[in-house]
Amino acid sequence: MLSLRQWVRDSSAPLHERVDAAFSRFDLSDRHEYGRFLRAHGMALFDLEAALEQGGIERLLTDWPERRRSAALREDLQALELGIPTPLGVEPGWDEGWHWGVAYVLEGSRLGGRVLSQCVREGLGDAPLRYLAHGQGTPLWPRFLEQFEQHATSIDRAQLSAGVRAAFEQFLHAAAHELQALAPAGS
């Protein structure tokens, strides 16, 4: 029998691949594109984290305050002298499964953040990395998985899937918006 983690990973793989492909179009060695990359993340992340908090995520993830990344992302945007993007808006779910799904996507993105922060360091050197490097050196992912699997039997898989889909689609829409802004006029 598949673990809940494996089930989520397998069932969301196509959406995950689409998000990875969209965000890989940003050149993280270019300061302007890195800023657009961060703006896209803000358009998605700010509302997703707020929705989790409105739904009481701290009851599910006891270390939620340590996981929250909105402030780090705002600081990076300010350091790059960029405005805070308008969030896309998300209709929050009220089922615990939905919250676990969104949290799964947000927490899983930390793993990619480690790789991306290295790309930014190599390409830009002095660029702010509070967001991409948030939580490095802390076992946030293993602790998340432990709590996630402890709740496995009580999580509604349809709601879990809906939360995962909502989070990935939020990031897809945000990437599309910022990539459109990068496109040359007339293309």
N, C-alpha and C positions, 0 to 999 in steps of 0.2 A: 504494500500500500504506500502511495506517495505521501510524503510529509506535506503539511500545508504550504510550507515554503516552496517546495518543488512544484506543487500544483499551481501556485500563483505564478511562479517563474515560467513554467511551461505555457500556461494559458494566456499570459500577457506578453510573451516573447515577440509577436508581430508588432504590437504597439511600442514596445521598448526599442525595437530595431528602428522603427520610424522616427522616434524621438532622437535616438543617437544619430541617425542620418541627418536629420534637420539641424541639430546643433553642431555637427561636424562641419557644416558649411561656413561657420564663423572662423575666421583666421585669428587665432588667439595670440599670434605674434604681432598683430596690428592693434595699436591702442584703441582706435575708433571701433573696430569690430569687437574687441574684447568688451568695450563699454556697451555695445549693442547686445552682446551675449548676456551680460549681467542684467541689462534692462529687461530682456526677455525672461530671464529667470525671476526677476522681481514681479513682472506682470502675472506670473503664475504662482509663485511662492507666497506672496503676501496674503492673498485671499485663501489659499489652501491652509496655511498655518492658522489664519483667523478662524476658518470654518472648523478646524480641529479643536481649537480652544473653545469656541462656542458650544461644541458638542461634548466638552468635558474630557478631552484626550488625557489630561493628567490623571484621571481615574484608571486609564488603561496603561499608560506609560508613566510610571511614577517619576521618572527622571526627565520628563518633558521639558522643563525650563532649561536644562542643559543642552537639549537637542535643537531648540528654536534658533533659526538662522536669519530671520528677517532683519534684525538689528545689524548683524555682520554685513549683510548685503547692502543695506542702506549706507553704512559707513564706507564700503568700497565705492559705491556710486558717488557719494559726496567727495571722496578722495580723487575721483576722476573728473570732478566738477560736472557731473551729470545730474539732471533732474530725476526725481523719483517717478517711475512710470505709474501710470494709472492701471490698477489691477483690472483684469478681464472680467471679474465677477464669477462667482461659483455658487451654485445652489447647494448648500450644505446638506448632507445626509444626516439622519438622526439615529441610524442603527450603528451599533458598535462595529459591525462588519465593514461598513462604509469607511469608518474612521481608521480601522486597521489597514484597509486597502490604500487609502491616501498616505498614511504613515509609512507603509511598506515602500511606496514609490519614493517618498522624500528621503527616507533613511537609506534606501538602496542607492540613491544618487550620490551619497557621500563617497562611495567606492570609486565612482568615476571622477569625482572631484579631486581625489588624490592625483590621478593621472593628469587631469587637466591643469591642476596647479603647477605641476612640473613643466608642462608645455608653456604656460604663461611665464614662469620663471626664466626658462631658456630663451623665450622670444622677446620678453619685455623687461626682464630683470627686476625693475623697481615697482612693478604694478601691484596694487593692493590685492591681497589674497585672503582677507578675513573670511569671506564666504566660501570659497572653494576649499580652503584649508581648515574650515571650522571642524573642531572635534578631533583633528589628527592627533594621534598619540593617546587617545581615549578609546576604549573598546565599545563604542556606541553601537556598532552593527551587531557584534555578538550578544550584547545585552538586549538589543531589540529583538533578535531572533529568539532568545530565551523566553522573553515575555510573550512574544507572538505565539510560539509553540505551546506555551502554558494555557493559552486561551483557545487553542485549535478546535477543541470539541464544541465550544460554545459559539464560534463564529459562523454566521450565515454566509455560505460561500457565494450566493448570488449578490449579497450586499458587499462582500469583500471585493468581488469582481467589479461591481459598479464603482466602488471607491478607487480601485486601481485604474480603471478606464477613465474616470473623471480627472484624476491627477495627470495621467499621461496626455490626455486630450488637451488639458489646460496648457501644458508645456508645448505641445505641438502648435496650438493656436498662437501662443506667445512667440515662438520661434518664427512662424510664418510672418507675423506682423513685423518683427524686427528685421528679418531678411528682406522683406519688401522695401523697407526703408533704406537698406543698403544697395538695392538694385539700381543700376544706372538709369537715368531718365530715359523713357521711351522703350525700355525693354519689357 
